[in-house]
Amino acid sequence: TAQVMGFFVSRLPFACIFENTNYYDLVFVATLSPLVLIALVWALPKITERLSPMMKHKADDATSRRVRVSTFWTLLVAFVVLPLTSTSIFWTFPCTQYGGTLFLDADLSRVCQMSDHKLMLVYASFMILVYPIGIPAMFGAVLYIHREAIKSRNPREPCPTSLSHISFLFHAYSCEC
């Protein structure tokens, strides 16, 4: 558990590139970089559309395709980062006492009674709402919105275009009990 997380943290080149990094820096990178990536996924197609005058003639079709592609990449990024990001968030909380001082289990250089740790607990609590709660809720909402189309599809046929961007969330499941 802590050793596994420490193994992954030690393999990241983040600490080699930037001196004086700690576990809190890793949590910031783990939680903010997916959000930045998702923002770019939504912004870049819009920017390229504005820069390319040739894109104007198919506005409605291009917009719906752009939304499907951006939705796919948003869901995929969220799906991929959820386990490790959630783990790094939760490892912000456990502390162990050594010699009368509480140290963060994930990074023994961090003292839990310090004000930076208390601020990190607030940040991690907010990120729990975004990642371990928010992402599964988002998946559930997407599946709920498309539930009729998902139920009515034939699993033996190719996925309809209207569902292709979310198909990785349900393609392995069937409606049979």
C-alpha positions, 0 to 999 in steps of 0.5 A: 500500500504505502510501499507500492505508492512510494515505489510509483512516486520514486519512479516518477522523474518529477523529483529529479527535475525539480529539487525540493519536491515532496508528496504535496507537489506530487498530489498537485501534479496528479490532480491538476495535470488531468484537469489541464489536459481535459481543458486542452482537449476541449479548447484545442478543437475550438481554437483550430476551428476558429483559425481555419476558415475552411471549417465554417461550412460544416459547423453543425456536423463539425460541432457535434463531432468535436463534442463527441471526440472531446467527450471521448477523450475527457472520459478516457483521461478520467478513466485512466487517471482515476485509480492513481490520482484517487490513491495519491489524494487519499494518502494525504490523510494517514499520519503515524507518530514517531517520537511524539511527532506525527509524520505523513505516511506517504512522505516522512519528511512532512510533519502532519501538525504543520499548517501546510499539511492542514491546507493540504487536507482541505485541498485533498478533501476538495479533490475527493469530490472531484476524483473518487466521487465526481468521476464515477458520478460523471460516468453514471450520469453519462450512462444514465443520459444514454441508457435508452440507446444503450439498452436498445442497441444490438451488442453483436452489431457495431456501436452506433455513432451516437454512442461510439464516444462512450462505448468503452464504458459499456461495451463489455456489458450486456442487458442479459441477467 
